[in-house]
């Protein structure tokens, strides 16, 4: 692309922002939803931008769009320029102001519902200038491509240029409702799980397995379990467990409140339990540039303070008899 031939005065900043979203998501519809506009309006702006630069930036397909070679080069430059512009504008216009603007957060569904929603409620009470966009899904997404300021990730992290902060370990508990244990008895060893109805999470990584490690063992041992309910929704499995249908193996951040209230009973506590070999952690991700924004820094600071010295969900034993706090 001959950028010297481009009439810079004819470029529309809004069109550049629309182009960045279309390029990042690969969809006119997604960009339209992001800006709360009609798809036809987004399409017109992209056509106008292509006319201004003098060549096509996108290939149009029936269900998606893709960047041309020139479009890729342009996208990389435009994305960096827009981020720098936003940072410069915030620093100049609001040097001493409270954090404000739209904070875009992505998190796994159950973790978002159980922990991020109440955290956001308290954070926004402290910072009323913040508007939050909370997107929950259990798929691994690219925070840069999706335009997220903050991304929560449970489990292993892939190598990337993102800034990652470890929040807390994933600690698991085998649990069942008192009514289930009264009817079927309590498993005393991991081997005994084969005789019980185990409610299993089944996500994009397949059906969850069970790993147990005794204090005298050097590593975890896998155990095959089965049951009459599988689901890709952790909340549904938890609800079934509360109704007395079977046993679950879930992280403490999901079941702590039910343990505190006595609605679930912890089992096999002499063994460390996992859903895959090795320990997993909860991380929060952002980019270096977004970390410089006031809203992201404020949220991360609030998040860290809320977790210290230990998350409330891992202090469930000391909370028994008291009102159960969240994150």
Secondary structure, 3 states (H helix, E strand, C coil): CCHHHCCHHHCCHHHHHHHHHHHHHCCHHHHHHHHCCCHHHHHHHHHHHHHHHCCCCEEECCCCEEECHHHHHHHHHHHHHHHHHHHHHHHHHCCCCCCCEEEEEEECHHHHHHHHHHHHHHHHHHCCCEEEEEEECCCCCCHHHHCCCEEEEECCCCCCCCEEEEEEECCEEEEECHHHHHHHCCCCCHHHHHHCCECEEEECCEECCEEEEECCCCCCEEECCCCCCEECCHHHHHHHHHCCCCEEEEEHHHHHHHHHCCCCEEECCCEEEECCCCCCEEEEEECHHHHCCHHHHHHHHHHHHHHCCCCHHHHHHHHCCCCCCCC
